Amino acid sequence: MSSLPPHVKQIVDEIETEIGEVPGASTRYNSVTEAIAAAAIEGDAVHLPDEADGGVEAAVRQILEEIGEDPDRQGLLGTPERVHRMYTELTAGYHVNPDRLINGAVFDVDYSEMVVVKDIPFYSLCEHHLLPFFGTAGVAYIPRGRVVGLSKIPRIVEMYSRRLQVQERLTQQIADFLMERLDPKGVGVVIEATHLCAVMRGVRKAGTVMTTSAVLGLFRANDKTRSEFFAHLERKAPGA
């Protein structure tokens, strides 16, 4: 696998590791200085690896020309590189190692009631138009004697959302991942999102919200379990 630019490496490390862990243990990363990594995150000029230069940036220049712009004018001079860097950030989920994300944070616990984590914010890119869609995810599972660390569920959402996606697949991937890793009695996932491809173009309907769900195991087989899950999602958080 090719080396990742420093700003993407930092995002991957944030998804994979907890505070206090040593990030970037994978050998796929370059050794870079903290100053370069900080500059990349701040949006300053940072050159991506040589093998990445040319393709994306040349394509962006061509797009600018096709829409009637001058890619060499002052305001657009750095745009191809900025767009390249942006897309590598927004698709950093492809590079996350699921094993490092979980990192042994699955624990034997004598607990068999529903666990719900909701109002998880996410941002993703629609694979049809490369426009953002964003919203919140609610995730629940019923343990079969094994639970996962609380912070891991938002990290799972982040791993799959930082890819080119459709909302339906994103929802299913999160559910399948938890089902595979925990072997719980059931998993439920609900995502609500606004898609800029529907707001900015096409039908241009501001305020449109898309809701998708994936239910596995008891959440699919048992109406009462499924209803309990949806009731938890509707209940306001303390202090809200």
N, C-alpha and C positions, 0 to 999 in steps of 0.2 A: 504494500500500500504506500502511495506517495506521502511525503511529509506534509503536515498541515501547517498553514501559516499561523503565526503566534496568536492572533486574535481568535481564531477558531479553536486552537488548542486550549485557550483559557475557557471558552464556553463549554467545550467537551469536558474539561476537568471539573467545572462547576456542576455539571449534570451528574458526573460519575462519582464524585467524592464528597465526603462529609468534612466538616471543619475538623482540622487536626490530622486528617489523613494526608499522605504524601501523594499529590496529584501527578499525573503525567507519567505513570510508571510504564506505560506502553512504549515499546521501542520504535513506534512509528513516528514519533515526534522529533523535530529538530531541536538542538540546543540553541536557545536564543536568550538574549538579555532581557531582564525585566523592563528595561527602558523601552525596548522595541515593542514588547507586548502591551505596555501601557499606552504607547503612542497609537497602536492599532486600535485599542478600545476607545480612545478619545477621538478617533476619526482623523488623526493626522496622517500625512503621507507615509505609507509603509508599503514597500514593494512585496508582492507575493512571490513565491518560489518561481524560478525561471520557467519550469515546465508548465506553470499555470498561465503565464503571460501570453498575450496574443489572441487566444481563442475567444474568450468572453469579451475582452476589451475591444477587439476588432469588431465583434458582432454588435456591441453597443455603439461604436462609432458608425457602423453601417445603419443602425436603426435611426440614429440622430440625423444622418444624411437623408434617409428615406422620408422622414417626416418634415424635411425642409429646413433643418437646423444646420448650423455651422459648428462641428465638433471642435474646431480650433479657436472659437471665440473664448474670451477670458472665463466666463462663467461655466463653460463646459469642458475646459481643458482637462480637469481632473475627474470628470464624470465617469468615463469608462472604468478607471481603476476603482473609484468609489462604489460603482454598481457591482463590480466583480467582488470586492471585499464584502459588500452587503449580502450578496447571494451565498457566499461561503459561510457567513454567520447564520443566515436564516435556514440553511440546510445542514447545520452542524450535527443534527441528529443522526445522519447517516454514519457518522464516525464514532458514535457512542458504543462502548462495549457493554452489553447487558450484564455480563458477569461482574464487571467492575462496578456497575451501577448498584446491583444488589449487594455485592461484597459481603456475603455471609449474614446480612441483616434479616434473616428468616429465623424466627425463634419458636421453640416449642412452648405453647401456652395453653393451659386448660381453659379455653374460652371458645364458645361455639355460637355466640350471638352475632348479629350483623355489625360490621365495621363500615362506617361511611365517612368519606372525605369529600367535601363538596366545595363549590365556589372556587375551583382551581382555575386561575386565569391561564390562557394560552394564546399564542399567535402562530399562524401557519400560512402557507402559500398554496392557493388553489392551483393544481397542476394543469388546469385547462387554460387559464389566462395569466398565470404567474402574478395574480393579485392577492392581497392578504385576505384571510378570513380569521376572525378572532372571537373569543367568547369565554365561556367557563365550562368546566367539566365536573361532573359528580361521579364518584367511583365508590362502589361498595362490594364487599365480599363477606361470605360466611365461612369462618375458619373451620378446618378439620384438624384442630390441634396445632396449627402453625399460623403465625402472624408475621407480617412484614413491617419493618420500621416505618413510622409515620411519614417521614420525609421522602421515602422511596416512591410513594404513589404520585406526588406531583412531578418527581423526576421522570417517571415512566411517561406521564403525559407530555412532558417537555421533550423527551427523546423522540417520540413519534410525531409530535407537532412540528418539530424543526426538520421537516422534510417536505417535498412536494406531495400534496395530499388531496384527497376528497374527504369530506367530513364523515361519510359512511365508513370508509376504510379506517380512518383514524379511530373512530369509536370501537370498531371491531378489534383492531390491533391491541388496544389497551386491555380490553376484556380477555382476549386470547392469551396475552402475556401473563396476566395474573393467574389465569386458570392453569397455565402450563407450569409456572414457577411455584405456586402454592398448593396446587391440587385442593382447592377449597370445595365446599359443598355447592357453591354458586358464586357468580360474579354478575354485577350490574353496572353499566356505564351509560350515562346520559350526557350529551353535549349540546349546548345551545350556542349558536354562533351567528354573527353578521358577516355576510360575504360582500366584499367590495365589488365583485363582478356583477352583483345584482343591484348594488347601490349606485355605482359610478357609471356603469355602461348597461347595455341591453335594456331591461325593463325600467331601470333607474327608480327603484322603489325603496326609498329611505325607510328605515325602521323594520325592514323584513328580517325575521329571525328564523333560522333553520334549527330544528331539533331532531337529533338522532339518538337511538338507544341500541344497546346490545345487552342481552340477558342470556346467561348460561346457567346450567344446572338448576338449582332450586328456584332461581329467579325466573326461569322460563317455565318450570313445571308447576310451581305453586303460586296461585293467584294472591294468596295472603302475603307471601314473602315479597312479591313484586309490588303490591300495594303499600307495604310498609316502607320499601325503598323510596317510592315516589313521594310518600308522605314526609319522609326525612328531607327530601330535596326541597319541598315546599315550605318547610318550617324555617323561620328566620333565625339567623345566628344570634347568640346572646349579645345584647347591646345594639343590635341593628335597628 
